[in-house]
Amino acid sequence: MVKVLARFFIKEEDSPAKKRQSYGMICGMAGIFFNMLLFAGKLLAGRLSNSISITADAFNNLSDAGSSAVTLAGFKLAGTKPDTKHPFGHGRIEYISGLIVSAAILIMAYELIRDSVDKILHPQETQLRLVSVFVLLISIAVKLYMAYYNRSIGKTIDSAAMRAAAADSLSDALATTVVLAAALAGHMTNVHLDGYCGVLVGLFIFYTGISAAKETLNPLLGQQPEASFVEEIYHTVTAHEGILGIHDLIVHDYGPGRQMISLHAEVSARSDLLEIHDLIDRIETELREKLYCEAVIHMDPVVEDEQTNRMRTYIKHMVHQMGDGFSMHDFRMVPGQTHTNLIFDVVVPFEYEPSDSQIIAKLQQKADLELNGTFFLKIQIDRAYVKYEVNA
């Protein structure tokens, strides 16, 4: 059904952002339709069987319909064009909608556990009917299908909201399976298992809600960019002749497909300024067209005389000896009458425990021993949250 709708509403010439919005809205509409259908069927089955667990499961589907409506609205609003108050667009609304879905999952888990405990304390006789079994089986199949298409499309468009919806659907399928199993066991053995099974399912759904919330909270709070995205940036920039290396890459995430990056590109100090400026402009355009991100690139001139190159190589080797993930960039030499200042930045893995001052002291001590104390190190420490090769 979803693929049929996608072929009907999504055109090949649509932009990636338009396709993404269309996929999200189609999934939202499908979710509302399926959940309202399941709500009506389970409510009828619950009333006929006098089963509080089936009735509670029905209202769970009603809340899921509301979650699908939130997802639908989220994708619709996320596609709104930038305005004066929101110059970077409204893409983060998708993350907020995913967070609301996660909250709905947690509320549903709490209510299911509460009702299940009450069922344990006050067991009631149920009358299992064939129509109830049929409705529950259909519900399990539908929820598994919803989990499948939400996960598939969520992977296709890299949507945390869709992945949260897939987790919710899978939890619902499991909850309904337990409700059915408990009802069948109670009917055949006259042992009341509804409440106990409900508590277990509620705990599982609670865990699912927490996991889904983390996935939507992380991009809102700010998280490390995907390694593949960073590598693509690195290879795109350094593929151009005249670019010696990059560093200080920062990725700002304003929602799926709405990213802004800034970086420093190292170029030869002997290069023609106008030619390098034109090259940087072309690279920024290429990044925008290839990776759909706005890019701001700062040029860093690299002096390449014999003495500077020799000292740069030595310092680079010394920094690499500090450990895996260490690198150096922005190297300059400033000679003086009594000593020479070596000015550079050191990239340090974010999780490296020694303090910045300890790192600087260790490097200065090593330089004093090997360079006879005639060189002073002026070091800026950069704690790296992304990993990429640096040519310096």
C-alpha positions in Angstrom: 0.0 0.0 0.0 2.7 2.5 1.0 4.8 1.7 -2.0 1.8 2.2 -4.3 1.1 5.6 -2.7 4.7 6.5 -3.1 4.7 5.7 -6.8 1.6 7.8 -7.2 2.6 10.9 -5.1 6.4 11.0 -5.5 7.9 12.0 -8.8 11.4 11.3 -10.1 12.1 14.9 -10.7 11.2 15.9 -7.1 14.1 17.2 -5.0 15.5 15.0 -2.2 13.9 17.3 0.4 10.5 17.1 -1.4 10.8 13.3 -1.6 11.6 13.0 2.1 8.6 15.1 3.1 6.3 13.1 0.8 7.5 9.8 2.3 7.0 11.0 5.8 3.5 12.3 5.1 2.5 9.1 3.3 3.6 7.0 6.3 1.7 9.4 8.6 -1.5 9.0 6.7 -1.1 5.2 6.5 -0.5 5.1 10.2 -3.7 7.1 11.0 -5.7 4.8 8.7 -4.4 1.5 10.0 -4.5 2.5 13.7 -8.1 3.8 13.5 -9.1 0.5 11.8 -7.4 -1.5 14.5 -8.9 0.6 17.3 -12.5 0.0 16.0 -11.9 -3.8 15.6 -10.2 -4.3 19.0 -12.8 -2.1 20.8 -15.5 -4.4 19.5 -13.6 -7.5 20.3 -12.9 -6.3 23.8 -16.5 -5.5 24.5 -17.7 -8.9 23.2 -15.1 -10.8 25.3 -15.3 -8.6 28.4 -11.5 -8.4 28.2 -9.9 -5.3 29.7 -6.5 -6.2 28.1 -8.0 -6.2 24.6 -9.9 -3.0 25.3 -6.7 -1.4 26.6 -4.9 -2.6 23.5 -7.6 -0.9 21.4 -7.0 2.5 23.1 -3.3 1.9 22.6 -4.0 1.9 18.8 -6.0 5.1 19.2 -3.0 6.8 20.8 -0.9 5.4 17.9 -3.2 7.2 15.5 -2.5 10.4 17.4 1.2 9.7 17.1 0.9 9.2 13.4 -0.9 12.5 13.1 2.0 14.1 15.0 4.4 12.5 12.6 2.4 13.7 9.6 2.3 17.3 11.0 6.0 17.1 11.8 7.0 16.2 8.2 4.6 18.8 6.8 6.0 21.6 9.1 9.6 20.4 8.6 9.3 21.1 4.9 8.2 24.7 5.5 10.6 27.1 3.8 13.0 29.3 5.9 11.7 32.6 7.0 13.1 35.7 8.8 12.5 34.1 12.3 13.9 30.7 11.2 16.6 31.4 8.6 17.8 27.8 8.7 14.4 26.2 8.1 12.2 24.1 10.3 13.8 20.7 9.8 14.3 20.0 13.6 10.5 19.8 13.9 10.9 16.3 12.6 13.0 15.5 15.6 10.4 17.0 17.9 7.7 15.0 16.4 9.7 11.8 17.0 10.2 12.9 20.6 6.4 13.3 21.0 5.9 9.8 19.5 8.4 8.5 22.1 6.5 10.2 24.9 3.3 8.6 23.7 5.0 5.2 23.8 6.1 5.8 27.4 2.6 7.0 28.5 1.1 3.9 26.9 3.6 1.7 28.7 2.8 3.3 32.0 -1.0 2.9 31.5 -0.5 -0.8 30.4 1.5 -1.6 33.5 -1.0 0.2 35.7 -4.0 -1.6 34.2 -2.1 -4.9 34.3 -1.3 -4.6 38.0 -5.0 -3.8 38.7 -5.9 -6.9 36.7 -3.5 -9.0 38.9 -5.1 -7.6 42.1 -8.7 -7.9 40.7 -8.8 -10.8 38.1 -12.0 -11.0 36.0 -13.5 -13.7 34.0 -13.3 -13.3 30.2 -15.2 -15.0 27.4 -12.9 -15.5 24.5 -14.7 -15.4 21.2 -13.5 -16.5 17.7 -14.0 -13.0 16.4 -11.7 -11.7 19.1 -8.9 -14.1 18.1 -9.4 -13.2 14.4 -9.2 -9.5 15.2 -6.0 -9.9 17.3 -4.3 -12.0 14.6 -5.1 -9.4 12.0 -3.8 -6.7 14.3 -0.5 -8.5 14.8 0.0 -8.9 11.0 -0.9 -5.2 10.4 1.5 -4.0 13.1 4.3 -6.1 11.7 3.7 -4.6 8.3 3.7 -1.1 9.7 7.0 -1.8 11.5 8.4 -3.1 8.2 7.5 -0.1 6.1 8.3 2.5 8.8 11.8 0.9 9.3 12.4 0.6 5.6 11.4 4.2 4.8 13.1 5.4 7.9 16.4 3.9 6.6 15.8 5.2 3.1 15.3 8.8 4.3 17.4 8.5 7.5 14.5 9.6 9.7 14.6 9.2 13.5 10.9 9.8 13.6 10.2 6.9 11.2 12.5 4.6 13.2 10.6 5.6 16.4 7.3 4.8 14.7 8.8 1.4 13.6 9.8 0.6 17.2 6.3 1.6 18.4 4.7 -0.7 15.8 6.9 -3.6 16.7 6.1 -3.1 20.4 2.4 -3.1 19.6 2.7 -6.3 17.7 4.4 -7.9 20.7 1.9 -6.5 23.1 -1.0 -7.8 21.1 0.7 -11.2 20.8 1.0 -11.4 24.6 -2.6 -10.3 25.0 -3.7 -13.1 22.6 -1.5 -15.7 24.3 -2.8 -14.8 27.7 -6.4 -14.9 26.5 -5.9 -18.3 24.9 -4.1 -19.7 28.0 -6.9 -18.3 30.3 -9.6 -19.8 28.1 -8.0 -23.3 28.1 -6.6 -23.5 31.6 -8.8 -21.1 33.6 -5.5 -19.5 34.8 -5.6 -15.6 34.8 -2.4 -14.5 33.1 -3.5 -11.3 31.5 -2.1 -9.1 34.3 1.3 -10.7 34.6 1.9 -10.8 30.8 0.7 -7.2 30.6 3.3 -6.0 33.1 6.1 -7.8 31.1 4.9 -6.2 27.9 4.6 -2.8 29.5 8.2 -3.0 30.7 9.4 -3.9 27.2 7.4 -1.1 25.7 8.9 1.3 28.3 12.4 0.3 27.3 11.5 0.8 23.6 10.2 4.3 24.3 13.4 5.3 26.2 15.5 4.0 23.3 13.4 5.9 20.7 13.6 9.1 22.9 17.4 8.9 22.9 17.5 8.6 19.2 15.4 11.8 18.7 17.0 13.7 21.6 20.6 13.3 20.4 20.3 15.3 17.2 18.4 18.0 19.1 21.2 18.3 21.7 23.9 18.0 19.1 25.7 14.8 18.2 28.8 13.6 16.3 28.1 13.6 12.5 28.1 10.3 10.6 31.6 9.1 9.7 30.6 8.6 6.1 29.5 12.2 5.8 32.8 13.5 7.2 34.8 11.2 4.9 32.8 12.4 1.9 33.5 16.0 2.8 37.2 15.3 3.2 37.6 13.4 -0.1 35.5 16.0 -2.0 37.6 18.9 -0.7 41.1 17.3 -0.9 40.4 15.9 -4.4 41.1 19.4 -5.8 44.6 20.3 -6.8 45.9 23.1 -4.6 44.3 21.9 -1.4 47.0 20.5 0.9 44.7 19.3 3.7 41.7 20.3 5.9 41.1 20.7 9.6 38.7 22.4 12.1 35.7 20.8 10.4 32.4 21.7 12.2 29.0 20.3 11.2 25.8 22.1 12.3 22.6 20.1 12.0 19.4 22.0 11.5 17.4 18.9 10.6 17.6 16.1 8.0 19.0 17.5 4.8 19.6 20.9 6.4 23.3 20.9 7.4 25.8 23.7 7.4 29.5 23.0 7.6 32.6 25.1 8.1 36.3 24.0 7.7 39.8 25.3 7.2 41.5 24.4 3.9 45.3 24.4 3.8 46.8 26.0 0.6 50.3 27.0 -0.4 51.3 30.4 0.7 52.8 30.9 -2.7 49.5 30.4 -4.5 47.8 33.2 -6.3 45.1 34.7 -4.0 42.5 35.2 -6.7 42.9 31.7 -8.1 42.6 30.1 -4.6 39.6 32.2 -3.8 37.9 31.0 -7.0 38.9 27.4 -6.2 37.3 27.7 -2.7 34.1 29.1 -4.2 33.9 26.1 -6.6 34.4 23.6 -3.7 31.7 25.3 -1.7 29.3 25.0 -4.7 30.3 21.3 -5.2 29.6 20.5 -1.5 26.2 22.2 -1.7 25.2 20.3 -4.9 26.7 16.9 -3.9 26.0 16.7 -0.2 23.1 19.2 0.1 24.8 21.3 2.7 25.9 24.9 3.0 29.7 25.2 3.3 31.9 28.0 4.6 35.6 27.4 3.9 38.5 29.4 5.5 41.8 29.5 3.7 45.0 28.7 5.7 48.3 29.5 3.9 51.1 27.0 4.4 54.7 28.2 4.2 56.8 25.6 2.3 60.5 26.7 2.5 63.2 24.2 3.3 63.7 25.1 7.0 60.0 25.3 7.7 59.2 22.0 6.0 62.0 20.3 7.9 60.7 21.6 11.3 57.1 20.9 10.4 58.0 17.3 9.6 59.7 16.9 13.0 56.9 18.5 15.0 54.3 16.4 13.1 56.2 13.2 14.0 56.6 14.3 17.6 52.8 14.9 17.9 51.9 11.6 16.3 54.1 9.9 18.9 51.6 11.1 21.5 49.1 8.5 20.5 46.5 7.4 17.9 44.3 10.2 16.7 46.8 13.0 17.4 47.7 15.4 14.5 49.1 18.8 13.9 48.1 21.7 11.6 48.5 25.5 11.1 52.3 25.3 11.6 54.3 28.6 11.6 57.9 29.6 12.5 58.7 33.0 14.0 62.5 33.4 14.3 63.9 35.7 17.0 67.3 36.8 18.3 67.4 34.3 21.2 64.9 31.7 20.2 62.4 30.6 17.6 58.6 30.3 18.3 56.9 27.3 16.7 53.2 28.0 16.5 50.8 25.3 15.7 47.5 23.5 16.6 47.4 20.0 18.0 44.3 17.9 17.4 43.6 15.6 20.4 41.0 12.9 20.6 38.0 14.2 22.6 38.2 11.3 25.1 41.9 11.7 25.8 42.1 12.1 29.6 45.2 14.3 30.3 44.4 18.1 30.4 45.4 20.5 27.7 48.1 22.0 29.9 49.6 18.6 30.6 49.7 17.8 26.8 51.5 21.2 26.1 54.0 20.6 28.9 54.8 17.2 27.7 55.4 18.4 24.1 57.5 21.4 25.3 59.6 19.1 27.5 60.3 16.8 24.6 61.2 19.7 22.4 63.6 21.1 25.0 65.4 17.8 25.2 65.7 17.2 21.4 66.1 20.8 20.2 68.5 22.1 22.9 66.0 24.6 24.3 66.2 27.1 21.4 62.6 26.6 20.3 59.5 27.7 22.2 56.2 25.9 21.4 53.0 28.0 21.2 50.3 25.4 21.0 46.6 25.6 20.6 44.8 22.4 21.6 41.7 21.3 19.5 39.6 18.5 21.0 38.3 16.6 18.0 34.8 15.1 17.9 35.2 13.9 14.4 38.0 11.8 12.9 39.5 12.4 9.4 42.9 12.4 7.9 44.8 15.6 8.2 47.6 16.6 5.8 49.8 19.2 7.5 
